[in-house]
């Protein structure tokens, strides 16, 4: 019996999947446990193994195409088997219905807009009724809304005439799928390139909109004197081996994790019916990639030494840039650091990574004139950090106390560098 290969869910935040590329062609032999396809998730591109041995008799979702989770992407079996029959049986089993495939539903042509009369009201009712009867996958419905596609004009190619995402994406020509830019009488026609959205970029967009629309953000900024910390680092790394060296970012992760240990209310998340306050610090460290932003997690950062944090950071950053992060590498963070200091950014605010309650934005260190306690003008190496807080979880005074502790640790490294 032929085996239907599904689009797998490879991360907690994955809502749909994309085939990056097939490693085997139709008609080739495949073996259980041997990678046959690369799947693009919202965080990385991962190889996926064949669920059965046999012949790859049909590729349903081709390279660079997307589909819903758990939807068929290929069929594996004997070369002479009917792949469509296998897919029909797959959907019938999912729905608990008959295995007989029904003829695709006829496409409905949209009528021209009518004047606002009782007749037009009846037409509107008929249109609503027609839309209710359409068989449309949730993903296809969302893509159609994004592209401005009238689903009544789409011929469904899925089981029982169901409209799936490829039907919407394949719609072309002079249909409603063509999305026009706002036009003005005197506006010139601009040349443009339509850049396809990666799974990572789609997920970033969805989660950040979710964060800004549901979490009431407020921001707290403090300026830190980095002189003592930078001097200590310079003296220390001159004495250790290459494997034991650490960056300023590693130091920030170390010190922030210790400050969070003293302020567990910041190391928390909003869970709707309750606030989860975590006993360990699982530190997300934002890494910029060409396709977007990924946040690998240093687990139990508050219990790791500075050298261990540096080594783990190097390992995770390499995996992220090579596109080899696994779900366990980027899930379950309790707090996030976003550092743009290496890019010369002096100060910025970051959007909270839900359901976490806070994120720390770290700027660059710059020579800054300051007035000392004696009233003299001096130049100090200073760095600004901004804490973005979810006001449902954190109050202003709590965020301020956390930053006060962090400031103490940064400006007096010996206060916590060797704390247990």
BELQUIQUI-V139573 format. One record per residue. N is the residue number from 1. RES is the residue in three letters. NEAR is the number of other ideal C-beta (glycine too) atoms within 10 Angstrom. Layout:
BEGIN
((N & RES & NEAR) (N & RES & NEAR))
END
This chain:
BEGIN
((1 & UNK & 8) (2 & UNK & 21) (3 & UNK & 19) (4 & UNK & 23) (5 & UNK & 24) (6 & UNK & 18) (7 & UNK & 24) (8 & UNK & 18) (9 & UNK & 16) (10 & UNK & 19) (11 & UNK & 21) (12 & UNK & 11) (13 & UNK & 15) (14 & UNK & 19) (15 & UNK & 16) (16 & UNK & 21) (17 & UNK & 27) (18 & UNK & 23) (19 & UNK & 22) (20 & UNK & 20) (21 & UNK & 12) (22 & UNK & 18) (23 & UNK & 16) (24 & UNK & 19) (25 & UNK & 8) (26 & UNK & 13) (27 & UNK & 11) (28 & UNK & 12) (29 & UNK & 13) (30 & UNK & 22) (31 & UNK & 12) (32 & UNK & 12) (33 & UNK & 10) (34 & UNK & 13) (35 & UNK & 13) (36 & UNK & 20) (37 & UNK & 25) (38 & UNK & 17) (39 & UNK & 21) (40 & UNK & 22) (41 & UNK & 24) (42 & UNK & 25) (43 & UNK & 29) (44 & UNK & 25) (45 & UNK & 20) (46 & UNK & 20) (47 & UNK & 13) (48 & UNK & 20) (49 & UNK & 14) (50 & UNK & 22) (51 & UNK & 16) (52 & UNK & 16) (53 & UNK & 14) (54 & UNK & 18) (55 & UNK & 19) (56 & UNK & 24) (57 & UNK & 21) (58 & UNK & 22) (59 & UNK & 21) (60 & UNK & 19) (61 & UNK & 22) (62 & UNK & 12) (63 & UNK & 12) (64 & UNK & 11) (65 & UNK & 16) (66 & UNK & 21) (67 & UNK & 22) (68 & UNK & 17) (69 & UNK & 14) (70 & UNK & 12) (71 & UNK & 23) (72 & UNK & 22) (73 & UNK & 23) (74 & UNK & 27) (75 & UNK & 26) (76 & UNK & 25) (77 & UNK & 20) (78 & UNK & 10) (79 & UNK & 10) (80 & UNK & 7) (81 & UNK & 18) (82 & UNK & 14) (83 & UNK & 20) (84 & UNK & 13) (85 & UNK & 13) (86 & UNK & 19) (87 & UNK & 21) (88 & UNK & 18) (89 & UNK & 17) (90 & UNK & 19) (91 & UNK & 18) (92 & UNK & 16) (93 & UNK & 11) (94 & UNK & 13) (95 & UNK & 10) (96 & UNK & 6) (97 & UNK & 12) (98 & UNK & 10) (99 & UNK & 11) (100 & UNK & 9) (101 & UNK & 16) (102 & UNK & 13) (103 & UNK & 7) (104 & UNK & 16) (105 & UNK & 15) (106 & UNK & 9) (107 & UNK & 15) (108 & UNK & 17) (109 & UNK & 8) (110 & UNK & 14) (111 & UNK & 11) (112 & UNK & 5) (113 & UNK & 8) (114 & UNK & 12) (115 & UNK & 6) (116 & UNK & 9) (117 & UNK & 9) (118 & UNK & 7) (119 & UNK & 10) (120 & UNK & 13) (121 & UNK & 11) (122 & UNK & 11) (123 & UNK & 15) (124 & UNK & 12) (125 & UNK & 10) (126 & UNK & 12) (127 & UNK & 15) (128 & UNK & 10) (129 & UNK & 9) (130 & UNK & 13) (131 & UNK & 14) (132 & UNK & 7) (133 & UNK & 9) (134 & UNK & 18) (135 & UNK & 17) (136 & UNK & 20) (137 & UNK & 19) (138 & UNK & 11) (139 & UNK & 18) (140 & UNK & 26) (141 & UNK & 17) (142 & UNK & 15) (143 & UNK & 19) (144 & UNK & 23) (145 & UNK & 11) (146 & UNK & 12) (147 & UNK & 14) (148 & UNK & 12) (149 & UNK & 23) (150 & UNK & 16) (151 & UNK & 23) (152 & UNK & 16) (153 & UNK & 15) (154 & UNK & 23) (155 & UNK & 13) (156 & UNK & 22) (157 & UNK & 13) (158 & UNK & 20) (159 & UNK & 21) (160 & UNK & 18) (161 & UNK & 17) (162 & UNK & 18) (163 & UNK & 25) (164 & UNK & 22) (165 & UNK & 24) (166 & UNK & 18) (167 & UNK & 21) (168 & UNK & 24) (169 & UNK & 16) (170 & UNK & 12) (171 & UNK & 19) (172 & UNK & 8) (173 & UNK & 6) (174 & UNK & 6) (175 & UNK & 13) (176 & UNK & 16) (177 & UNK & 18) (178 & UNK & 12) (179 & UNK & 10) (180 & UNK & 6) (181 & UNK & 9) (182 & UNK & 5) (183 & UNK & 7) (184 & UNK & 7) (185 & UNK & 4) (186 & UNK & 4) (187 & UNK & 9) (188 & UNK & 6) (189 & UNK & 7) (190 & UNK & 6) (191 & UNK & 5) (192 & UNK & 7) (193 & UNK & 4) (194 & UNK & 6) (195 & UNK & 7) (196 & UNK & 8) (197 & UNK & 16) (198 & UNK & 19) (199 & UNK & 24) (200 & UNK & 22) (201 & UNK & 15) (202 & UNK & 17) (203 & UNK & 22) (204 & UNK & 18) (205 & UNK & 12) (206 & UNK & 13) (207 & UNK & 16) (208 & UNK & 15) (209 & UNK & 11) (210 & UNK & 13) (211 & UNK & 19) (212 & UNK & 13) (213 & UNK & 7) (214 & UNK & 13) (215 & UNK & 22) (216 & UNK & 10) (217 & UNK & 16) (218 & UNK & 14) (219 & UNK & 13) (220 & UNK & 18) (221 & UNK & 14) (222 & UNK & 16) (223 & UNK & 15) (224 & UNK & 24) (225 & UNK & 18) (226 & UNK & 21) (227 & UNK & 17) (228 & UNK & 14) (229 & UNK & 23) (230 & UNK & 16) (231 & UNK & 12) (232 & UNK & 14) (233 & UNK & 19) (234 & UNK & 9) (235 & UNK & 9) (236 & UNK & 16) (237 & UNK & 15) (238 & UNK & 8) (239 & UNK & 7) (240 & UNK & 11) (241 & UNK & 8) (242 & UNK & 6) (243 & UNK & 9) (244 & UNK & 14) (245 & UNK & 16) (246 & UNK & 22) (247 & UNK & 16) (248 & UNK & 18) (249 & UNK & 18) (250 & UNK & 22) (251 & UNK & 23) (252 & UNK & 24) (253 & UNK & 28) (254 & UNK & 26) (255 & UNK & 23) (256 & UNK & 28) (257 & UNK & 24) (258 & UNK & 20) (259 & UNK & 25) (260 & UNK & 26) (261 & UNK & 19) (262 & UNK & 17) (263 & UNK & 19) (264 & UNK & 14) (265 & UNK & 17) (266 & UNK & 28) (267 & UNK & 27) (268 & UNK & 23) (269 & UNK & 21) (270 & UNK & 19) (271 & UNK & 10) (272 & UNK & 7) (273 & UNK & 5) (274 & UNK & 8) (275 & UNK & 16) (276 & UNK & 14) (277 & UNK & 14) (278 & UNK & 17) (279 & UNK & 9) (280 & UNK & 16) (281 & UNK & 25) (282 & UNK & 20) (283 & UNK & 30) (284 & UNK & 24) (285 & UNK & 25) (286 & UNK & 19) (287 & UNK & 20) (288 & UNK & 15) (289 & UNK & 14) (290 & UNK & 7) (291 & UNK & 17) (292 & UNK & 17) (293 & UNK & 17) (294 & UNK & 26) (295 & UNK & 23) (296 & UNK & 24) (297 & UNK & 22) (298 & UNK & 25) (299 & UNK & 16) (300 & UNK & 14) (301 & UNK & 28) (302 & UNK & 23) (303 & UNK & 12) (304 & UNK & 19) (305 & UNK & 13) (306 & UNK & 18) (307 & UNK & 16) (308 & UNK & 16) (309 & UNK & 24) (310 & UNK & 22) (311 & UNK & 17) (312 & UNK & 21) (313 & UNK & 21) (314 & UNK & 15) (315 & UNK & 13) (316 & UNK & 20) (317 & UNK & 15) (318 & UNK & 12) (319 & UNK & 18) (320 & UNK & 23) (321 & UNK & 14) (322 & UNK & 10) (323 & UNK & 17) (324 & UNK & 13) (325 & UNK & 25) (326 & UNK & 14) (327 & UNK & 17) (328 & UNK & 10) (329 & UNK & 20) (330 & UNK & 24) (331 & UNK & 17) (332 & UNK & 13) (333 & UNK & 22) (334 & UNK & 27) (335 & UNK & 24) (336 & UNK & 23) (337 & UNK & 22) (338 & UNK & 22) (339 & UNK & 23) (340 & UNK & 17) (341 & UNK & 20) (342 & UNK & 12) (343 & UNK & 10) (344 & UNK & 9) (345 & UNK & 14) (346 & UNK & 14) (347 & UNK & 15) (348 & UNK & 15) (349 & UNK & 14) (350 & UNK & 21) (351 & UNK & 19) (352 & UNK & 23) (353 & UNK & 23) (354 & UNK & 17) (355 & UNK & 19) (356 & UNK & 26) (357 & UNK & 28) (358 & UNK & 29) (359 & UNK & 25) (360 & UNK & 25) (361 & UNK & 24) (362 & UNK & 26) (363 & UNK & 22) (364 & UNK & 17) (365 & UNK & 20) (366 & UNK & 14) (367 & UNK & 9) (368 & UNK & 16) (369 & UNK & 9) (370 & UNK & 12) (371 & UNK & 9) (372 & UNK & 9) (373 & UNK & 5) (374 & UNK & 6) (375 & UNK & 6) (376 & UNK & 8) (377 & UNK & 8) (378 & UNK & 11) (379 & UNK & 10) (380 & UNK & 16) (381 & UNK & 16) (382 & UNK & 19) (383 & UNK & 23) (384 & UNK & 20) (385 & UNK & 23) (386 & UNK & 19) (387 & UNK & 23) (388 & UNK & 25) (389 & UNK & 24) (390 & UNK & 23) (391 & UNK & 13) (392 & UNK & 12) (393 & UNK & 23) (394 & UNK & 23) (395 & UNK & 12) (396 & UNK & 11) (397 & UNK & 8) (398 & UNK & 18) (399 & UNK & 22) (400 & UNK & 14) (401 & UNK & 16) (402 & UNK & 25) (403 & UNK & 21) (404 & UNK & 13) (405 & UNK & 21) (406 & UNK & 25) (407 & UNK & 17) (408 & UNK & 15) (409 & UNK & 23) (410 & UNK & 24) (411 & UNK & 14) (412 & UNK & 13) (413 & UNK & 19) (414 & UNK & 10) (415 & UNK & 14) (416 & UNK & 19) (417 & UNK & 17) (418 & UNK & 9) (419 & UNK & 11) (420 & UNK & 5))
END
